[in-house]
Amino acid sequence: MSSSDTTTTVPDTEHPARAGAVRLDRVTHRYGRGGETVTAVGPVDLTVPAGEFLVLVGASGCGKSTLLRLIAGFEQPTHGSVQVSGAAPRPGGTAGVVFQTPRLFPWRTVRGNIDLALRYAGVERAQWPLRRAELLARVGLEGTERRRVWEISGGQQQRVAIARALAAENPLFLLDEPFAALDALTRERLQEDVRRVTAQTGRTSVFVTHSADEAVFLGTRIVVLTKSPGTVALDLPIDLPRGDVDAEELRESKEFNELRVRVAHAVKSAAA
Ligand SMILES: Nc1ncnc2c1ncn2[C@@H]1O[C@H](COP(=O)(O)OP(=O)(O)OP(=O)(O)O)[C@@H](O)[C@H]1O
């Protein structure tokens, strides 16, 4: 993030990241050619306004990762169109992406991994120390710059991956089950970090998970997909309090738990 980023939540319409709107028109994706094809997802129509935190939930194999890959520009739709900020997405250029495993360079330090991302993002070298410090502070990793990747925990590695994905100033943040491999407590802490960071930066986010609990905690909107090939089974706005909220209180609230049960039921019946 640049030093001009604020640490307060601002309305979407006033934030420079508003360019991150996503639009899927009748999108279908099929893998393979000839007789050996798999229709992975679709048809899906979806509009994600700038600043929204959309969570995609659904049974294993319903096409969640495929949808995310289409939005990132890693795959081209077989039918229909995908637009990010009004144009076709460019792989590596449109969105910061966080995967299930951190995919860091293991022989580099934390600092080396972040600096590489800043270099790819085209940030001038003179700005790296400040930008690096800002990024690491955002994910609670101050003081770890000189540590090697193998010397930090799995949760810390995923924090580095999040900081790296935020290094480029693109307005879209895509996360594909980023906490699935972490223990419950680390997972909750990282959910809190992501909730805070996205509120602070105003980026549009699309997050894939199997967990109704995670979806309700993070999303401003949840889309549940049917079983494969996934189509939209439920499109649910979430209006739980955001900003400076007590995470424990939120997780224990009646509203949170009603939504969690509702989403869990929807996922189950959409998979049937
Ligand atoms: N590269 C590929 N080549 C062929 N088929 C694929 C490929 N990637 C995914 N598929 C198939 O497409 C379908 C959707 O897969 P996808 O990974 O998008 O689902 P998912 O909902 O993310 O699953 P999970 O929750 O298990 O990660 C599945 O049937 C899968 O086997």
The ligand as an ORCA input file, in Angstrom:
! r2SCAN-3c Opt
* xyz 0 1
  N      -7.072    -27.877    -14.534
  C      -8.161    -28.654    -14.545
  N      -8.365    -29.555    -15.520
  C      -9.474    -30.323    -15.552
  N     -10.465    -30.243    -14.654
  C     -10.327    -29.365    -13.659
  C      -9.174    -28.524    -13.543
  N      -9.327    -27.738    -12.450
  C     -10.508    -28.072    -11.893
  N     -11.112    -29.055    -12.625
  C     -12.434    -29.645    -12.359
  O     -13.386    -28.585    -12.364
  C     -14.352    -28.768    -11.324
  C     -14.346    -27.549    -10.405
  O     -13.075    -27.493     -9.746
  P     -12.689    -26.295     -8.759
  O     -11.310    -26.553     -8.286
  O     -12.975    -25.003     -9.411
  O     -13.749    -26.525     -7.590
  P     -13.742    -25.994     -6.091
  O     -15.177    -25.697     -5.762
  O     -12.767    -24.910     -5.928
  O     -13.245    -27.301     -5.309
  P     -12.526    -27.429     -3.864
  O     -13.453    -26.793     -2.885
  O     -12.426    -28.915     -3.670
  O     -11.190    -26.749     -3.974
  C     -13.987    -30.081    -10.644
  O     -14.768    -31.107    -11.238
  C     -12.526    -30.266    -10.976
  O     -12.181    -31.632    -11.004
*
